[in-house]
Every structure is written in structure tokens, then in C-alpha cells.
Amino acid sequence: ASELLKLFITISFLIRGHELWIALRGLLSFREQCRSAVPALLYAFNNQLAFWMLLEMDPGTMQLLSNFKLVPTVLLSVLFLKTSISSVQYGALGLLLIGSIALHVSDDHGDLRVGSTHLGLWQALIYCVISGMAGVWCEKVLCEGSSLHVQNMHMYIWGFFTNALWLRLHLQPDSISGLLGMWSVANILNLALTGLLISALLKYVGNVDKMFVVAASVLPAGVASHFLFGYHLTIRWLCSGGVIATAICIYAGKADALKSVSKRYCSRKGMLLSLALCIVLASYQIFPNPNASYLLANSKGKLTYSLRQSNA
């Protein structure tokens, strides 16, 4: 539903900007459609892989291991997009990874415990690599295209069909009622807005910077939850949040010193997009959907699968 909403919003932008005909002509280009189909197919495979991962590990372990997608994302951005990253910024990325992992360390045990089979660990490795590949490919497609909305329309069409096929294969008929309601509508709107902001951020800022924005959204979400709902912020959360905030300051501060990076990173549009995405992601974490779990069937029986674990 969120893919369809993103498609409708993008078409409205195309009509307003008199670019709809250009986008429709692009649908006839085999090369253009192959480029647009790649990220949709990669994300569709990752959605299926996430389902298999939950058969081999608990959701907390999956969330912890998914933080390592930062590594292939950075490496692929440097290799294929020629992203300029200084040694200091590499250090900031390391701090970001440490802080993100620390946020998902078990509160009960206070140490890093991975509840996963060996197969699950290999699946997590493939999941992180494919996630990085899909993000870098999206950035490449968006940056090479002249119009953000034209590229979005082509990718959202493929995204809609791949997601529809995936749901058709896995969603149980008796679980559809659990996806209906006010919270589900709010989640669809949130996911659609998140997707639109991420695509704009990839075009005008970059994949590496997006990782910082996603990690930063945990901070306002935690603070707001504390004041709104009385959630207790543990010492571990405060330390992890401090590490993430420090990493962001180091990375952004070094970007100011590099003209080639600061031109993109410190642009007004990039900063506004980063702030908007951070707020939207934080709101998703503050107000989770109580009906966000539904049942999927597979050869091993039924498994409760959380929508919050899906690829964004």
C-alpha cells in the first residue's frame, strides 16, 4: 500500500512539473527499466531473506546484526560511487556502528549475545551486503537521472509489483484483518513519506549520510518517549546515544573542512531533508503500530513477523 501511495504522489509531482510524458516514455526504454528493476528485486529478495532469518534467530538478534549493513554500504559507496571519505570520517563511521550495536545489546544480560544458528549468521551477512548493494544502486540511478520524480516513478512501479507478489505468496487470508485500522493507515502514510524522503536524500546527500540520519532518529525518539510515556532511559541507552551523537558531530565537522563533501552535505536542501527524515523515523519509533504483526506461513509452520523488521 505504501508503494502504491508513493507512486500516486510521484505521479502528481510529475503532472505538476509537466514531466509525466517524459516518465511514460522512459517506461519503453529497456535499459532504463532494467536499471530501475534492480533495486526493487534486491529489496524483494531481502524481504524474503528477512523472513528466513527470523526462523533462525530472534527479532532482537536480527535487529542487532542488521546494523552491520553500514559496512558494505560504505565500501560500495567508495568503490562504485567514488564517495570521498576521510580517515577521520571512517573513525566516525566506526563509532556509529559501535553505538548502534550497543543500543541492541540485551538489557537482561548486559553483554553481546547472538541468539542465532550458523545458517542465520550467513543469512545476516548476505542480508547486509544486499542491503548495501540496493542502497548504492538506488543512489547511482537517482544521481544519474535528470529528474528525481521520473526515476522514482520507474522504481516505485517495480517496487509495487515485487511487493504485491511477495505478499500474495506469503500473506495469510485470515491475517488481513489484523492489518486494517487507524494505526495501519498511519503506518502506510509514514512509510510512504519515509520512502520519498530517503530517495531525495540519496540524490542530494548520499547513502553514507543517510545511515547517520537513520541512526540519529533513535535519539529524539528515546527522549520523546521518556517525556511522553515515562520510558526509562538506561545508562546503556545514554552512553550509546552519546556515542552516536559524537560520531555525527565528528563526521559533519570533518565534512565542513572538505569542500567536495560540504557542497553536498551542508547544502540547505540536504540539511532540511535530513531533519525531516529524522523526525519521520523518530515518530515511527515513538508511536508503533499495535497491529504491526501478522502471520506468515512457510514449511515450518506459522511465524509472527514484524513489519518493523522489513526493509525501508
Disulfide bonds with the S-S distance in Angstrom:
none
